[in-house]
Amino acid sequence: MKGSEIMSVQPFVLRPDQHEPALNVVGTQVTALASNAATQSFEITLQQGEDATGPPPHRHD
């Protein structure tokens, strides 16, 4: 990503009623707060669940 592309992303704030419902991922509720489309490079999530639940360590290309 070029420096000029980074500067083109505008700051934003989502109210709780503006994001998609949480997904249940192996026992953990995962809510996308900022998609890679909105940030143009990464995703920010809120994850809630009991200890030892949720997806194992992994990556996405």
PDB file of N, H, CA, C and O in Angstrom:
ATOM      1  N   MET A   1       0.845  -1.167   0.000  1.00  0.00           N
ATOM      2  CA  MET A   1       0.000   0.000   0.000  1.00  0.00           C
ATOM      3  C   MET A   1       0.893   1.234   0.000  1.00  0.00           C
ATOM      4  O   MET A   1       1.872   1.290   0.744  1.00  0.00           O
ATOM      5  N   LYS A   2       0.573   2.195  -0.806  1.00  0.00           N
ATOM      6  H   LYS A   2      -0.222   2.149  -1.411  1.00  0.00           H
ATOM      7  CA  LYS A   2       1.343   3.427  -0.909  1.00  0.00           C
ATOM      8  C   LYS A   2       0.910   4.405   0.172  1.00  0.00           C
ATOM      9  O   LYS A   2      -0.222   4.340   0.652  1.00  0.00           O
ATOM     10  N   GLY A   3       1.797   5.308   0.557  1.00  0.00           N
ATOM     11  H   GLY A   3       2.716   5.361   0.167  1.00  0.00           H
ATOM     12  CA  GLY A   3       1.489   6.308   1.572  1.00  0.00           C
ATOM     13  C   GLY A   3       0.259   7.124   1.243  1.00  0.00           C
ATOM     14  O   GLY A   3      -0.529   7.442   2.134  1.00  0.00           O
ATOM     15  N   SER A   4       0.076   7.474  -0.041  1.00  0.00           N
ATOM     16  H   SER A   4       0.716   7.216  -0.765  1.00  0.00           H
ATOM     17  CA  SER A   4      -1.090   8.274  -0.425  1.00  0.00           C
ATOM     18  C   SER A   4      -2.384   7.491  -0.242  1.00  0.00           C
ATOM     19  O   SER A   4      -3.427   8.086   0.029  1.00  0.00           O
ATOM     20  N   GLU A   5      -2.337   6.145  -0.388  1.00  0.00           N
ATOM     21  H   GLU A   5      -1.490   5.662  -0.609  1.00  0.00           H
ATOM     22  CA  GLU A   5      -3.531   5.330  -0.177  1.00  0.00           C
ATOM     23  C   GLU A   5      -3.904   5.297   1.297  1.00  0.00           C
ATOM     24  O   GLU A   5      -5.086   5.321   1.640  1.00  0.00           O
ATOM     25  N   ILE A   6      -2.912   5.242   2.163  1.00  0.00           N
ATOM     26  H   ILE A   6      -1.951   5.222   1.884  1.00  0.00           H
ATOM     27  CA  ILE A   6      -3.180   5.232   3.595  1.00  0.00           C
ATOM     28  C   ILE A   6      -3.884   6.516   3.999  1.00  0.00           C
ATOM     29  O   ILE A   6      -4.819   6.482   4.799  1.00  0.00           O
ATOM     30  N   MET A   7      -3.460   7.623   3.471  1.00  0.00           N
ATOM     31  H   MET A   7      -2.700   7.651   2.821  1.00  0.00           H
ATOM     32  CA  MET A   7      -4.053   8.908   3.820  1.00  0.00           C
ATOM     33  C   MET A   7      -5.468   9.073   3.285  1.00  0.00           C
ATOM     34  O   MET A   7      -6.193   9.952   3.751  1.00  0.00           O
ATOM     35  N   SER A   8      -5.884   8.252   2.315  1.00  0.00           N
ATOM     36  H   SER A   8      -5.295   7.538   1.936  1.00  0.00           H
ATOM     37  CA  SER A   8      -7.216   8.407   1.746  1.00  0.00           C
ATOM     38  C   SER A   8      -8.306   7.763   2.600  1.00  0.00           C
ATOM     39  O   SER A   8      -9.489   7.987   2.344  1.00  0.00           O
ATOM     40  N   VAL A   9      -7.941   6.973   3.603  1.00  0.00           N
ATOM     41  H   VAL A   9      -6.980   6.791   3.811  1.00  0.00           H
ATOM     42  CA  VAL A   9      -8.926   6.346   4.486  1.00  0.00           C
ATOM     43  C   VAL A   9      -9.399   7.393   5.488  1.00  0.00           C
ATOM     44  O   VAL A   9      -8.594   8.018   6.178  1.00  0.00           O
ATOM     45  N   GLN A  10     -10.711   7.573   5.555  1.00  0.00           N
ATOM     46  H   GLN A  10     -11.365   7.066   4.994  1.00  0.00           H
ATOM     47  CA  GLN A  10     -11.286   8.553   6.458  1.00  0.00           C
ATOM     48  C   GLN A  10     -11.638   7.908   7.799  1.00  0.00           C
ATOM     49  O   GLN A  10     -12.123   6.777   7.819  1.00  0.00           O
ATOM     50  N   PRO A  11     -11.409   8.593   8.911  1.00  0.00           N
ATOM     51  CA  PRO A  11     -11.794   8.056  10.211  1.00  0.00           C
ATOM     52  C   PRO A  11     -13.311   7.851  10.272  1.00  0.00           C
ATOM     53  O   PRO A  11     -14.063   8.574   9.618  1.00  0.00           O
ATOM     54  N   PHE A  12     -13.750   6.879  11.047  1.00  0.00           N
ATOM     55  H   PHE A  12     -13.139   6.292  11.578  1.00  0.00           H
ATOM     56  CA  PHE A  12     -15.184   6.658  11.205  1.00  0.00           C
ATOM     57  C   PHE A  12     -15.455   6.039  12.567  1.00  0.00           C
ATOM     58  O   PHE A  12     -14.568   5.441  13.176  1.00  0.00           O
ATOM     59  N   VAL A  13     -16.661   6.186  13.029  1.00  0.00           N
ATOM     60  H   VAL A  13     -17.381   6.672  12.534  1.00  0.00           H
ATOM     61  CA  VAL A  13     -17.111   5.607  14.284  1.00  0.00           C
ATOM     62  C   VAL A  13     -18.416   4.888  14.008  1.00  0.00           C
ATOM     63  O   VAL A  13     -19.305   5.436  13.355  1.00  0.00           O
ATOM     64  N   LEU A  14     -18.539   3.659  14.503  1.00  0.00           N
ATOM     65  H   LEU A  14     -17.818   3.214  15.033  1.00  0.00           H
ATOM     66  CA  LEU A  14     -19.776   2.900  14.350  1.00  0.00           C
ATOM     67  C   LEU A  14     -20.526   2.873  15.671  1.00  0.00           C
ATOM     68  O   LEU A  14     -19.952   2.574  16.719  1.00  0.00           O
ATOM     69  N   ARG A  15     -21.812   3.189  15.612  1.00  0.00           N
ATOM     70  H   ARG A  15     -22.278   3.432  14.761  1.00  0.00           H
ATOM     71  CA  ARG A  15     -22.675   2.996  16.775  1.00  0.00           C
ATOM     72  C   ARG A  15     -23.024   1.511  16.851  1.00  0.00           C
ATOM     73  O   ARG A  15     -22.941   0.814  15.840  1.00  0.00           O
ATOM     74  N   PRO A  16     -23.411   1.012  18.025  1.00  0.00           N
ATOM     75  CA  PRO A  16     -23.763  -0.415  18.147  1.00  0.00           C
ATOM     76  C   PRO A  16     -24.833  -0.864  17.156  1.00  0.00           C
ATOM     77  O   PRO A  16     -24.841  -2.029  16.760  1.00  0.00           O
ATOM     78  N   ASP A  17     -25.731   0.022  16.746  1.00  0.00           N
ATOM     79  H   ASP A  17     -25.725   0.968  17.068  1.00  0.00           H
ATOM     80  CA  ASP A  17     -26.788  -0.364  15.800  1.00  0.00           C
ATOM     81  C   ASP A  17     -26.319  -0.343  14.341  1.00  0.00           C
ATOM     82  O   ASP A  17     -27.108  -0.629  13.440  1.00  0.00           O
ATOM     83  N   GLN A  18     -25.053  -0.010  14.098  1.00  0.00           N
ATOM     84  H   GLN A  18     -24.413   0.222  14.830  1.00  0.00           H
ATOM     85  CA  GLN A  18     -24.555   0.090  12.730  1.00  0.00           C
ATOM     86  C   GLN A  18     -23.691  -1.086  12.290  1.00  0.00           C
ATOM     87  O   GLN A  18     -23.384  -1.191  11.103  1.00  0.00           O
ATOM     88  N   HIS A  19     -23.291  -1.963  13.185  1.00  0.00           N
ATOM     89  H   HIS A  19     -23.540  -1.877  14.150  1.00  0.00           H
ATOM     90  CA  HIS A  19     -22.465  -3.082  12.750  1.00  0.00           C
ATOM     91  C   HIS A  19     -23.304  -4.341  12.629  1.00  0.00           C
ATOM     92  O   HIS A  19     -24.403  -4.433  13.175  1.00  0.00           O
ATOM     93  N   GLU A  20     -22.770  -5.297  11.909  1.00  0.00           N
ATOM     94  H   GLU A  20     -21.877  -5.222  11.465  1.00  0.00           H
ATOM     95  CA  GLU A  20     -23.459  -6.565  11.701  1.00  0.00           C
ATOM     96  C   GLU A  20     -23.525  -7.344  13.018  1.00  0.00           C
ATOM     97  O   GLU A  20     -22.689  -7.137  13.899  1.00  0.00           O
ATOM     98  N   PRO A  21     -24.507  -8.234  13.160  1.00  0.00           N
ATOM     99  CA  PRO A  21     -24.573  -9.063  14.369  1.00  0.00           C
ATOM    100  C   PRO A  21     -23.311  -9.920  14.513  1.00  0.00           C
ATOM    101  O   PRO A  21     -22.637 -10.231  13.530  1.00  0.00           O
ATOM    102  N   ALA A  22     -23.012 -10.288  15.741  1.00  0.00           N
ATOM    103  H   ALA A  22     -23.559 -10.035  16.540  1.00  0.00           H
ATOM    104  CA  ALA A  22     -21.837 -11.123  16.013  1.00  0.00           C
ATOM    105  C   ALA A  22     -21.997 -12.497  15.374  1.00  0.00           C
ATOM    106  O   ALA A  22     -23.106 -13.020  15.263  1.00  0.00           O
ATOM    107  N   LEU A  23     -20.886 -13.063  14.961  1.00  0.00           N
ATOM    108  H   LEU A  23     -19.986 -12.638  15.052  1.00  0.00           H
ATOM    109  CA  LEU A  23     -20.842 -14.430  14.439  1.00  0.00           C
ATOM    110  C   LEU A  23     -20.366 -15.343  15.566  1.00  0.00           C
ATOM    111  O   LEU A  23     -19.507 -14.952  16.357  1.00  0.00           O
ATOM    112  N   ASN A  24     -20.910 -16.547  15.647  1.00  0.00           N
ATOM    113  H   ASN A  24     -21.607 -16.866  15.004  1.00  0.00           H
ATOM    114  CA  ASN A  24     -20.444 -17.527  16.616  1.00  0.00           C
ATOM    115  C   ASN A  24     -19.344 -18.339  15.942  1.00  0.00           C
ATOM    116  O   ASN A  24     -19.609 -19.124  15.032  1.00  0.00           O
ATOM    117  N   VAL A  25     -18.103 -18.143  16.399  1.00  0.00           N
ATOM    118  H   VAL A  25     -17.888 -17.505  17.138  1.00  0.00           H
ATOM    119  CA  VAL A  25     -16.955 -18.838  15.825  1.00  0.00           C
ATOM    120  C   VAL A  25     -16.375 -19.762  16.900  1.00  0.00           C
ATOM    121  O   VAL A  25     -15.629 -19.317  17.772  1.00  0.00           O
ATOM    122  N   VAL A  26     -16.715 -21.021  16.832  1.00  0.00           N
ATOM    123  H   VAL A  26     -17.321 -21.383  16.123  1.00  0.00           H
ATOM    124  CA  VAL A  26     -16.240 -22.035  17.763  1.00  0.00           C
ATOM    125  C   VAL A  26     -16.446 -21.587  19.218  1.00  0.00           C
ATOM    126  O   VAL A  26     -15.542 -21.710  20.044  1.00  0.00           O
ATOM    127  N   GLY A  27     -17.636 -21.072  19.518  1.00  0.00           N
ATOM    128  H   GLY A  27     -18.370 -20.972  18.847  1.00  0.00           H
ATOM    129  CA  GLY A  27     -17.980 -20.688  20.879  1.00  0.00           C
ATOM    130  C   GLY A  27     -17.648 -19.266  21.276  1.00  0.00           C
ATOM    131  O   GLY A  27     -17.923 -18.875  22.411  1.00  0.00           O
ATOM    132  N   THR A  28     -17.072 -18.483  20.392  1.00  0.00           N
ATOM    133  H   THR A  28     -16.849 -18.801  19.471  1.00  0.00           H
ATOM    134  CA  THR A  28     -16.746 -17.089  20.673  1.00  0.00           C
ATOM    135  C   THR A  28     -17.584 -16.197  19.764  1.00  0.00           C
ATOM    136  O   THR A  28     -17.691 -16.445  18.563  1.00  0.00           O
ATOM    137  N   GLN A  29     -18.179 -15.154  20.348  1.00  0.00           N
ATOM    138  H   GLN A  29     -18.092 -14.952  21.324  1.00  0.00           H
ATOM    139  CA  GLN A  29     -18.939 -14.185  19.562  1.00  0.00           C
ATOM    140  C   GLN A  29     -17.960 -13.174  18.965  1.00  0.00           C
ATOM    141  O   GLN A  29     -17.256 -12.484  19.702  1.00  0.00           O
ATOM    142  N   VAL A  30     -17.912 -13.082  17.640  1.00  0.00           N
ATOM    143  H   VAL A  30     -18.484 -13.642  17.041  1.00  0.00           H
ATOM    144  CA  VAL A  30     -16.976 -12.202  16.942  1.00  0.00           C
ATOM    145  C   VAL A  30     -17.775 -11.141  16.189  1.00  0.00           C
ATOM    146  O   VAL A  30     -18.573 -11.461  15.309  1.00  0.00           O
ATOM    147  N   THR A  31     -17.552  -9.878  16.544  1.00  0.00           N
ATOM    148  H   THR A  31     -16.904  -9.618  17.259  1.00  0.00           H
ATOM    149  CA  THR A  31     -18.229  -8.756  15.899  1.00  0.00           C
ATOM    150  C   THR A  31     -17.196  -7.956  15.115  1.00  0.00           C
ATOM    151  O   THR A  31     -16.199  -7.506  15.680  1.00  0.00           O
ATOM    152  N   ALA A  32     -17.430  -7.776  13.820  1.00  0.00           N
ATOM    153  H   ALA A  32     -18.240  -8.141  13.361  1.00  0.00           H
ATOM    154  CA  ALA A  32     -16.538  -6.945  12.996  1.00  0.00           C
ATOM    155  C   ALA A  32     -16.885  -5.484  13.238  1.00  0.00           C
ATOM    156  O   ALA A  32     -17.993  -5.040  12.936  1.00  0.00           O
ATOM    157  N   LEU A  33     -15.934  -4.744  13.785  1.00  0.00           N
ATOM    158  H   LEU A  33     -15.034  -5.104  14.031  1.00  0.00           H
ATOM    159  CA  LEU A  33     -16.147  -3.321  14.047  1.00  0.00           C
ATOM    160  C   LEU A  33     -15.641  -2.452  12.905  1.00  0.00           C
ATOM    161  O   LEU A  33     -16.164  -1.363  12.668  1.00  0.00           O
ATOM    162  N   ALA A  34     -14.632  -2.928  12.202  1.00  0.00           N
ATOM    163  H   ALA A  34     -14.207  -3.813  12.394  1.00  0.00           H
ATOM    164  CA  ALA A  34     -14.100  -2.223  11.037  1.00  0.00           C
ATOM    165  C   ALA A  34     -13.632  -3.281  10.050  1.00  0.00           C
ATOM    166  O   ALA A  34     -12.732  -4.066  10.349  1.00  0.00           O
ATOM    167  N   SER A  35     -14.242  -3.297   8.884  1.00  0.00           N
ATOM    168  H   SER A  35     -14.972  -2.659   8.641  1.00  0.00           H
ATOM    169  CA  SER A  35     -13.884  -4.301   7.880  1.00  0.00           C
ATOM    170  C   SER A  35     -12.626  -3.899   7.137  1.00  0.00           C
ATOM    171  O   SER A  35     -12.212  -2.740   7.165  1.00  0.00           O
ATOM    172  N   ASN A  36     -12.029  -4.865   6.476  1.00  0.00           N
ATOM    173  H   ASN A  36     -12.365  -5.806   6.453  1.00  0.00           H
ATOM    174  CA  ASN A  36     -10.844  -4.557   5.661  1.00  0.00           C
ATOM    175  C   ASN A  36     -11.236  -3.645   4.508  1.00  0.00           C
ATOM    176  O   ASN A  36     -10.401  -2.881   4.025  1.00  0.00           O
ATOM    177  N   ALA A  37     -12.483  -3.705   4.055  1.00  0.00           N
ATOM    178  H   ALA A  37     -13.161  -4.326   4.448  1.00  0.00           H
ATOM    179  CA  ALA A  37     -12.938  -2.790   3.001  1.00  0.00           C
ATOM    180  C   ALA A  37     -12.973  -1.351   3.521  1.00  0.00           C
ATOM    181  O   ALA A  37     -12.627  -0.419   2.794  1.00  0.00           O
ATOM    182  N   ALA A  38     -13.390  -1.169   4.778  1.00  0.00           N
ATOM    183  H   ALA A  38     -13.672  -1.926   5.368  1.00  0.00           H
ATOM    184  CA  ALA A  38     -13.462   0.181   5.346  1.00  0.00           C
ATOM    185  C   ALA A  38     -12.087   0.750   5.659  1.00  0.00           C
ATOM    186  O   ALA A  38     -11.864   1.950   5.501  1.00  0.00           O
ATOM    187  N   THR A  39     -11.150  -0.108   6.108  1.00  0.00           N
ATOM    188  H   THR A  39     -11.332  -1.083   6.237  1.00  0.00           H
ATOM    189  CA  THR A  39      -9.820   0.381   6.487  1.00  0.00           C
ATOM    190  C   THR A  39      -8.819   0.299   5.349  1.00  0.00           C
ATOM    191  O   THR A  39      -7.768   0.938   5.403  1.00  0.00           O
ATOM    192  N   GLN A  40      -9.124  -0.468   4.335  1.00  0.00           N
ATOM    193  H   GLN A  40      -9.977  -0.988   4.292  1.00  0.00           H
ATOM    194  CA  GLN A  40      -8.281  -0.707   3.172  1.00  0.00           C
ATOM    195  C   GLN A  40      -7.022  -1.517   3.491  1.00  0.00           C
ATOM    196  O   GLN A  40      -6.080  -1.515   2.698  1.00  0.00           O
ATOM    197  N   SER A  41      -6.987  -2.213   4.645  1.00  0.00           N
ATOM    198  H   SER A  41      -7.752  -2.215   5.289  1.00  0.00           H
ATOM    199  CA  SER A  41      -5.838  -3.092   4.878  1.00  0.00           C
ATOM    200  C   SER A  41      -6.013  -4.095   6.010  1.00  0.00           C
ATOM    201  O   SER A  41      -5.319  -5.112   6.003  1.00  0.00           O
ATOM    202  N   PHE A  42      -6.884  -3.880   6.969  1.00  0.00           N
ATOM    203  H   PHE A  42      -7.448  -3.055   6.975  1.00  0.00           H
ATOM    204  CA  PHE A  42      -7.012  -4.807   8.086  1.00  0.00           C
ATOM    205  C   PHE A  42      -8.435  -4.792   8.616  1.00  0.00           C
ATOM    206  O   PHE A  42      -9.257  -3.986   8.181  1.00  0.00           O
ATOM    207  N   GLU A  43      -8.726  -5.688   9.559  1.00  0.00           N
ATOM    208  H   GLU A  43      -8.058  -6.343   9.912  1.00  0.00           H
ATOM    209  CA  GLU A  43     -10.050  -5.754  10.159  1.00  0.00           C
ATOM    210  C   GLU A  43      -9.917  -5.661  11.673  1.00  0.00           C
ATOM    211  O   GLU A  43      -8.992  -6.225  12.259  1.00  0.00           O
ATOM    212  N   ILE A  44     -10.833  -4.954  12.296  1.00  0.00           N
ATOM    213  H   ILE A  44     -11.584  -4.496  11.820  1.00  0.00           H
ATOM    214  CA  ILE A  44     -10.859  -4.845  13.751  1.00  0.00           C
ATOM    215  C   ILE A  44     -12.098  -5.573  14.246  1.00  0.00           C
ATOM    216  O   ILE A  44     -13.207  -5.318  13.775  1.00  0.00           O
ATOM    217  N   THR A  45     -11.907  -6.483  15.199  1.00  0.00           N
ATOM    218  H   THR A  45     -11.006  -6.691  15.581  1.00  0.00           H
ATOM    219  CA  THR A  45     -13.030  -7.262  15.716  1.00  0.00           C
ATOM    220  C   THR A  45     -13.095  -7.164  17.228  1.00  0.00           C
ATOM    221  O   THR A  45     -12.097  -6.896  17.897  1.00  0.00           O
ATOM    222  N   LEU A  46     -14.295  -7.387  17.753  1.00  0.00           N
ATOM    223  H   LEU A  46     -15.106  -7.605  17.209  1.00  0.00           H
ATOM    224  CA  LEU A  46     -14.530  -7.546  19.179  1.00  0.00           C
ATOM    225  C   LEU A  46     -14.865  -9.009  19.376  1.00  0.00           C
ATOM    226  O   LEU A  46     -15.782  -9.530  18.743  1.00  0.00           O
ATOM    227  N   GLN A  47     -14.130  -9.673  20.247  1.00  0.00           N
ATOM    228  H   GLN A  47     -13.384  -9.249  20.762  1.00  0.00           H
ATOM    229  CA  GLN A  47     -14.357 -11.096  20.484  1.00  0.00           C
ATOM    230  C   GLN A  47     -14.710 -11.312  21.941  1.00  0.00           C
ATOM    231  O   GLN A  47     -14.001 -10.856  22.838  1.00  0.00           O
ATOM    232  N   GLN A  48     -15.831 -12.023  22.175  1.00  0.00           N
ATOM    233  H   GLN A  48     -16.407 -12.394  21.446  1.00  0.00           H
ATOM    234  CA  GLN A  48     -16.298 -12.293  23.523  1.00  0.00           C
ATOM    235  C   GLN A  48     -16.602 -13.768  23.665  1.00  0.00           C
ATOM    236  O   GLN A  48     -17.306 -14.348  22.840  1.00  0.00           O
ATOM    237  N   GLY A  49     -16.064 -14.378  24.723  1.00  0.00           N
ATOM    238  H   GLY A  49     -15.491 -13.907  25.394  1.00  0.00           H
ATOM    239  CA  GLY A  49     -16.322 -15.783  24.964  1.00  0.00           C
ATOM    240  C   GLY A  49     -15.584 -16.275  26.186  1.00  0.00           C
ATOM    241  O   GLY A  49     -14.805 -15.549  26.803  1.00  0.00           O
ATOM    242  N   GLU A  50     -15.844 -17.507  26.518  1.00  0.00           N
ATOM    243  H   GLU A  50     -16.477 -18.096  26.017  1.00  0.00           H
ATOM    244  CA  GLU A  50     -15.185 -18.139  27.661  1.00  0.00           C
ATOM    245  C   GLU A  50     -13.738 -18.477  27.300  1.00  0.00           C
ATOM    246  O   GLU A  50     -13.385 -18.579  26.125  1.00  0.00           O
ATOM    247  N   ASP A  51     -12.911 -18.648  28.329  1.00  0.00           N
ATOM    248  H   ASP A  51     -13.197 -18.564  29.283  1.00  0.00           H
ATOM    249  CA  ASP A  51     -11.532 -19.094  28.114  1.00  0.00           C
ATOM    250  C   ASP A  51     -11.533 -20.403  27.336  1.00  0.00           C
ATOM    251  O   ASP A  51     -12.423 -21.234  27.514  1.00  0.00           O
ATOM    252  N   ALA A  52     -10.558 -20.582  26.491  1.00  0.00           N
ATOM    253  H   ALA A  52      -9.835 -19.906  26.347  1.00  0.00           H
ATOM    254  CA  ALA A  52     -10.349 -21.799  25.699  1.00  0.00           C
ATOM    255  C   ALA A  52     -11.420 -22.009  24.630  1.00  0.00           C
ATOM    256  O   ALA A  52     -11.588 -23.130  24.151  1.00  0.00           O
ATOM    257  N   THR A  53     -12.149 -20.955  24.242  1.00  0.00           N
ATOM    258  H   THR A  53     -12.012 -20.044  24.630  1.00  0.00           H
ATOM    259  CA  THR A  53     -13.079 -21.049  23.122  1.00  0.00           C
ATOM    260  C   THR A  53     -12.566 -20.179  21.987  1.00  0.00           C
ATOM    261  O   THR A  53     -11.617 -19.414  22.160  1.00  0.00           O
ATOM    262  N   GLY A  54     -13.183 -20.296  20.852  1.00  0.00           N
ATOM    263  H   GLY A  54     -13.954 -20.917  20.711  1.00  0.00           H
ATOM    264  CA  GLY A  54     -12.814 -19.448  19.718  1.00  0.00           C
ATOM    265  C   GLY A  54     -11.891 -20.157  18.750  1.00  0.00           C
ATOM    266  O   GLY A  54     -11.470 -21.290  18.981  1.00  0.00           O
ATOM    267  N   PRO A  55     -11.585 -19.472  17.665  1.00  0.00           N
ATOM    268  CA  PRO A  55     -10.750 -20.089  16.640  1.00  0.00           C
ATOM    269  C   PRO A  55      -9.312 -20.267  17.123  1.00  0.00           C
ATOM    270  O   PRO A  55      -8.817 -19.483  17.933  1.00  0.00           O
ATOM    271  N   PRO A  56      -8.653 -21.301  16.619  1.00  0.00           N
ATOM    272  CA  PRO A  56      -7.239 -21.480  16.965  1.00  0.00           C
ATOM    273  C   PRO A  56      -6.397 -20.411  16.244  1.00  0.00           C
ATOM    274  O   PRO A  56      -6.907 -19.744  15.343  1.00  0.00           O
ATOM    275  N   PRO A  57      -5.140 -20.239  16.615  1.00  0.00           N
ATOM    276  CA  PRO A  57      -4.289 -19.288  15.886  1.00  0.00           C
ATOM    277  C   PRO A  57      -4.311 -19.607  14.383  1.00  0.00           C
ATOM    278  O   PRO A  57      -4.169 -20.761  13.979  1.00  0.00           O
ATOM    279  N   HIS A  58      -4.488 -18.579  13.583  1.00  0.00           N
ATOM    280  H   HIS A  58      -4.603 -17.641  13.912  1.00  0.00           H
ATOM    281  CA  HIS A  58      -4.536 -18.755  12.139  1.00  0.00           C
ATOM    282  C   HIS A  58      -4.304 -17.412  11.471  1.00  0.00           C
ATOM    283  O   HIS A  58      -4.152 -16.398  12.152  1.00  0.00           O
ATOM    284  N   ARG A  59      -4.275 -17.394  10.139  1.00  0.00           N
ATOM    285  H   ARG A  59      -4.398 -18.218   9.586  1.00  0.00           H
ATOM    286  CA  ARG A  59      -4.119 -16.139   9.378  1.00  0.00           C
ATOM    287  C   ARG A  59      -4.981 -16.170   8.146  1.00  0.00           C
ATOM    288  O   ARG A  59      -5.437 -17.227   7.710  1.00  0.00           O
ATOM    289  N   HIS A  60      -5.197 -15.010   7.596  1.00  0.00           N
ATOM    290  H   HIS A  60      -4.827 -14.151   7.951  1.00  0.00           H
ATOM    291  CA  HIS A  60      -5.954 -14.877   6.335  1.00  0.00           C
ATOM    292  C   HIS A  60      -5.079 -14.101   5.355  1.00  0.00           C
ATOM    293  O   HIS A  60      -4.494 -13.078   5.709  1.00  0.00           O
ATOM    294  N   ASP A  61      -4.997 -14.584   4.148  1.00  0.00           N
ATOM    295  H   ASP A  61      -5.473 -15.415   3.860  1.00  0.00           H
ATOM    296  CA  ASP A  61      -4.229 -13.854   3.125  1.00  0.00           C
ATOM    297  C   ASP A  61      -5.007 -12.660   2.630  1.00  0.00           C
ATOM    298  O   ASP A  61      -4.526 -11.924   1.769  1.00  0.00           O
TER     299      ASP A  61
END
